[in-house]
Structures are given as C-alpha cells and as structure tokens.
Amino acid sequence: MEYRTLGGSGLQVSVLSMGTMTFGGKDIFANVGTTGVDEARQQVDRCLDAGINLIDTADVYSGGASEEIVGEVLRGRRDDVLLATKVRFPMGPGPNDGGLSRHHVIAGCEASLRRLQTDHIDLYQLHEWDGLTPLAETFEALDLLVRAGKVRYVGVSNFAGWQLMKAVNTAEVRALPRPVSQQIYYSLQARDAEYELIPAAVDQGLGVLVWSPLAGGLLSGKYRRGQQAPAGSRQLTEWSEPPVYDEDKLYDTVDVLVRVGEAHGVSAAQVALAWLLGRPAVSSVVVGARTGEQLADNLAAADLRLTDDERRSLDQVSAQPLLYPYWHQANTARDRLSPADLTLLGPHL
C-alpha cells in the first residue's frame, strides 16, 4: 500500500481509504448497503491487512449507526487507524440539530466521539456548505475542539470553489485551524471537480479525498449499453446520486474501462480507481462495498499501474468541454499559467 501526505499536513494516509456508508442500513442509506457488525468487522480486517490506515464515516450515515458500528469494530485497536467523520446534516428534529453553528459543530463532535467510542477524531470534516452560518463561527468552534484535543485535523466536503477559498481564507486570517483536505465527488463519470476544486487544491496545498469513485457502481463494468441494469441496482433509476446527464458518454467511458481492464486481466472498477490515483492532488480514494468480494477487488487497485496511452484513452473519452473563462485562458493566457492552471488547461494547449 502506498501512503501520501494529506495536503500540506504531516499526516500520512493510505491511497485507498475505507468508506462506511454501507454500515447500518437505516432509512435512505439502506439503498446503499445494510452491513452489520459482523460483516463490518470482516471488511475492516481485510482493509487493515491490505495496509489501509484511514476509515471514513459521517454522523448522518444511517442516523449514527455507521459510527456506532465503526466504534464497536475498532474497540481495542483504535490506535491502529485514523478516523475521519463529518458534521453538518440534521441529526434530530430541532432547529439547531443541523448546520455548522458553534452549537451544532460542538454538539455533533461530542455525539460522534460517543458513538465512535474514542476520545479524538483524526479528521473532522464539514460535510456540506452552510450559507446561513458565518464561517468565522464555524472555524472558531473547530478551534475549540482542536485545542481540547478532540479533533486533530480539519477538512471540508462538497464545497464549491469560492466557498472552499473563503473557508481557507477565514481560517488563515483569524489564525484558526486551516483545512488540510477536501472530500469531493470525482470520477471518470463526471470530472466537474477539475474546473475549480482540483486547481484550488493544488494551489492551496489541500489533499483530496474522493467519494464515490465508481459513480455509485456505474463504472464497475456491470452497466453496459443495451443491457439491463444489474438486479437490485439503484443507479439509472429514481436514485439520482450521482446524476447522469449523458448516458452515451457514460457507456463510451465504460467501454474503454472494460477494454483496459481486459488488457490487464482486472475489473473495470480497478481501472477507474487506478485512474483517479494518478490525478493531481488526490491523496486517497474512499472505497466501500456491499460485499467482501467487491471490497477485495477494489483494494487490488492500489497495485494497478496504467500506461500513458491507457490514461490518454480514458482522459479523451471522459473529457468535458472547457467552460468560460477557461477556453478564453487557454487561447490567450497560455504564456503565464501556473501548475494549478495546468491541471485543467494543460491538455488543451
């Protein structure tokens, strides 16, 4: 297993990390998975044996049940791993049971610590933007948690580019804990993050954690043009995360994934994960699975090396058009572009 620094911090994280949204199976999260304690223990054992040292969860997953299962499974070996969780979404019916207010951030952390059966969270992430709470209030709450030893590093998730930069600037100007990472959706199915979030990560020294790297299974190779979706599938139905705007492009991408996978004797899923591991600023790709077999296949991606030609084929089939002002910059600013600019514009010059 390879390890990379998480952004500009000194923290070393495995290039694959374990996602736990499948743990618990309550409410809407039953659509994702229904993994109980026994199966979760087997999956964690498999991940630790493979060298994974980061487990990612969130308070909202199955209404706290995911955190409870993680805490139970890690009892007696908490120090073997880094724990990441998140706060923002409602955890009760009250008006202050969600958001990023000082009240909810601190209360949410205390509740997560209890469920996780631990005295600290290694990476505490703001799960979603809150446009009603001043960022200074949120980061002052995070500062209190860091100073109390309950949180060690801070990250954000699902922020837009301007929101991310506002968060970083707020922390820096007020000498509050600066985010070391952002957790984002990024995959060959939708490379939207390359417009703003990846360049910002390169420019600001932020690590990137990737959620849903297989687009909810769409890039697994099980969804093919003209074929019926797998039994029990939630994708391309009423489940809309991630959304699919161009099915033909999706199937074209899957065709290339399958072809490259066949050349290596591996699954399309492994190819999709390996592609992500070669992208700028990516520190770790969060993998989760409904079954042990799926998990084992995903873990093998850490050892897969794609050729330059294979990467170019995947880049070309999944490429997105340059939006304004990027097409204008590609035409007129190519003589003065930074490494961050080139993550997006480089292939177009």
Secondary structure, DSSP 8 states (H G I E B T S, - for coil): --EEE-TTSS-EEESEEEE-TTBS--GGGGGT--B-HHHHHHHHHHHHHHT--EEE--TTGGGGHHHHHHHHHTTT-GGGSEEEEEE-S--SSSTTSSSS-HHHHHHHHHHHHHHHT-S-EEEEEE-S--TTS-HHHHHHHHHHHHHTTSEEEEEEES--HHHHHHHHHHHHHTT-----EEEEE-BTTB-GGGTTHHHHHHHHT-EEEEE-TTGGGTTSS---TTS---TT--TTTT--SS--S-HHHHHHHHHHHHHHHHHHTS-HHHHHHHHHHTSTTEEEEEE--SSHHHHHHHHGGGG----HHHHHHHHHHH-----TTHHHHHHH-TTS--HHHHHHHGGG-
